[in-house]
Amino acid sequence: MTKQAMATCEGVGQAVTKLGDFFRFSNEKPHHHTVLYRRPAEVY
């Protein structure tokens, strides 16, 4: 999440929600070559 995107948050609660969404997306996105084509959530 960029600094600019965080600046659009109306409060801490909304920022936490957006960060949670970002981390879920990041851990569940399609396979990535650096972890042997497995999702980060599958590795950790």
Secondary structure, 3 states (H helix, E strand, C coil): CCHHHHHCCCCHHHHHHHHHHHHHHHHHCCCEHHHCCECHHHHC
